[in-house]
Amino acid sequence: MFANLLGQKAYYKLTDQDMADIIGVSRVTYDSKMKSGRFTPAECVKFCRYFKKPFEFLFAMEDEPRVERRHKSE
């Protein structure tokens, strides 16, 4: 779940404790939130600000259909 969030965690070599500290919770609570997928809006904002990435990127679900954006050629 949240492959892009986990990708950012790996890229910056952050631990579960580091991730918990970013959103201001314990490591156990962070682990539980990752398993359940239930982050508060405030926690999502903290991750977005820390990684300087949009919500849509960090919290994209693997099973969401991808929408291809096309430019109008006329």
Rosetta constraint file for C-alpha pairs under 8 A:
AtomPair CA 1 CA 34 HARMONIC 7.30 0.50
AtomPair CA 1 CA 35 HARMONIC 7.64 0.50
AtomPair CA 1 CA 37 HARMONIC 7.12 0.50
AtomPair CA 1 CA 61 HARMONIC 6.71 0.50
AtomPair CA 1 CA 62 HARMONIC 7.29 0.50
AtomPair CA 2 CA 6 HARMONIC 6.36 0.50
AtomPair CA 2 CA 58 HARMONIC 6.76 0.50
AtomPair CA 2 CA 59 HARMONIC 5.35 0.50
AtomPair CA 2 CA 60 HARMONIC 6.19 0.50
AtomPair CA 2 CA 61 HARMONIC 5.95 0.50
AtomPair CA 2 CA 62 HARMONIC 7.48 0.50
AtomPair CA 3 CA 7 HARMONIC 5.96 0.50
AtomPair CA 3 CA 58 HARMONIC 7.80 0.50
AtomPair CA 3 CA 59 HARMONIC 7.90 0.50
AtomPair CA 3 CA 60 HARMONIC 7.65 0.50
AtomPair CA 3 CA 61 HARMONIC 7.59 0.50
AtomPair CA 3 CA 62 HARMONIC 7.39 0.50
AtomPair CA 4 CA 8 HARMONIC 6.24 0.50
AtomPair CA 4 CA 57 HARMONIC 6.67 0.50
AtomPair CA 4 CA 58 HARMONIC 5.07 0.50
AtomPair CA 4 CA 59 HARMONIC 6.88 0.50
AtomPair CA 4 CA 60 HARMONIC 7.14 0.50
AtomPair CA 5 CA 9 HARMONIC 6.31 0.50
AtomPair CA 5 CA 58 HARMONIC 4.86 0.50
AtomPair CA 5 CA 59 HARMONIC 6.62 0.50
AtomPair CA 6 CA 10 HARMONIC 6.17 0.50
AtomPair CA 7 CA 11 HARMONIC 6.01 0.50
AtomPair CA 8 CA 12 HARMONIC 6.17 0.50
AtomPair CA 8 CA 51 HARMONIC 7.28 0.50
AtomPair CA 9 CA 13 HARMONIC 5.96 0.50
AtomPair CA 9 CA 14 HARMONIC 5.15 0.50
AtomPair CA 9 CA 15 HARMONIC 7.43 0.50
AtomPair CA 9 CA 19 HARMONIC 7.55 0.50
AtomPair CA 10 CA 14 HARMONIC 6.27 0.50
AtomPair CA 14 CA 18 HARMONIC 5.64 0.50
AtomPair CA 14 CA 19 HARMONIC 6.74 0.50
AtomPair CA 15 CA 19 HARMONIC 6.38 0.50
AtomPair CA 16 CA 20 HARMONIC 6.13 0.50
AtomPair CA 16 CA 27 HARMONIC 6.08 0.50
AtomPair CA 16 CA 30 HARMONIC 7.25 0.50
AtomPair CA 16 CA 31 HARMONIC 7.34 0.50
AtomPair CA 17 CA 21 HARMONIC 6.08 0.50
AtomPair CA 17 CA 26 HARMONIC 7.33 0.50
AtomPair CA 17 CA 27 HARMONIC 5.05 0.50
AtomPair CA 18 CA 22 HARMONIC 6.33 0.50
AtomPair CA 19 CA 23 HARMONIC 6.80 0.50
AtomPair CA 19 CA 27 HARMONIC 7.87 0.50
AtomPair CA 19 CA 30 HARMONIC 7.31 0.50
AtomPair CA 20 CA 24 HARMONIC 5.89 0.50
AtomPair CA 20 CA 25 HARMONIC 5.10 0.50
AtomPair CA 20 CA 26 HARMONIC 5.68 0.50
AtomPair CA 20 CA 27 HARMONIC 5.26 0.50
AtomPair CA 20 CA 29 HARMONIC 7.63 0.50
AtomPair CA 20 CA 30 HARMONIC 5.29 0.50
AtomPair CA 21 CA 25 HARMONIC 6.15 0.50
AtomPair CA 21 CA 26 HARMONIC 7.27 0.50
AtomPair CA 21 CA 27 HARMONIC 7.92 0.50
AtomPair CA 22 CA 46 HARMONIC 6.76 0.50
AtomPair CA 22 CA 47 HARMONIC 6.92 0.50
AtomPair CA 22 CA 50 HARMONIC 7.48 0.50
AtomPair CA 23 CA 43 HARMONIC 5.29 0.50
AtomPair CA 23 CA 46 HARMONIC 5.94 0.50
AtomPair CA 23 CA 47 HARMONIC 6.99 0.50
AtomPair CA 25 CA 29 HARMONIC 6.15 0.50
AtomPair CA 25 CA 30 HARMONIC 6.43 0.50
AtomPair CA 26 CA 30 HARMONIC 6.22 0.50
AtomPair CA 27 CA 31 HARMONIC 6.18 0.50
AtomPair CA 28 CA 32 HARMONIC 6.25 0.50
AtomPair CA 29 CA 33 HARMONIC 6.14 0.50
AtomPair CA 30 CA 34 HARMONIC 6.20 0.50
AtomPair CA 31 CA 35 HARMONIC 6.32 0.50
AtomPair CA 32 CA 36 HARMONIC 6.14 0.50
AtomPair CA 33 CA 37 HARMONIC 5.42 0.50
AtomPair CA 33 CA 38 HARMONIC 5.23 0.50
AtomPair CA 33 CA 39 HARMONIC 6.07 0.50
AtomPair CA 34 CA 38 HARMONIC 7.20 0.50
AtomPair CA 34 CA 39 HARMONIC 7.99 0.50
AtomPair CA 39 CA 43 HARMONIC 5.95 0.50
AtomPair CA 39 CA 44 HARMONIC 6.37 0.50
AtomPair CA 40 CA 44 HARMONIC 6.34 0.50
AtomPair CA 41 CA 45 HARMONIC 6.25 0.50
AtomPair CA 42 CA 46 HARMONIC 6.32 0.50
AtomPair CA 43 CA 47 HARMONIC 6.43 0.50
AtomPair CA 44 CA 48 HARMONIC 6.20 0.50
AtomPair CA 44 CA 55 HARMONIC 7.18 0.50
AtomPair CA 45 CA 49 HARMONIC 6.09 0.50
AtomPair CA 45 CA 55 HARMONIC 7.59 0.50
AtomPair CA 46 CA 50 HARMONIC 6.04 0.50
AtomPair CA 47 CA 51 HARMONIC 6.05 0.50
AtomPair CA 48 CA 52 HARMONIC 5.46 0.50
AtomPair CA 48 CA 53 HARMONIC 5.12 0.50
AtomPair CA 48 CA 54 HARMONIC 5.86 0.50
AtomPair CA 48 CA 55 HARMONIC 6.08 0.50
AtomPair CA 48 CA 58 HARMONIC 7.17 0.50
AtomPair CA 49 CA 53 HARMONIC 6.93 0.50
AtomPair CA 53 CA 57 HARMONIC 6.65 0.50
AtomPair CA 53 CA 58 HARMONIC 6.67 0.50
AtomPair CA 54 CA 58 HARMONIC 6.49 0.50
AtomPair CA 55 CA 59 HARMONIC 5.78 0.50
AtomPair CA 55 CA 60 HARMONIC 7.83 0.50
AtomPair CA 56 CA 60 HARMONIC 5.59 0.50
AtomPair CA 60 CA 64 HARMONIC 7.29 0.50
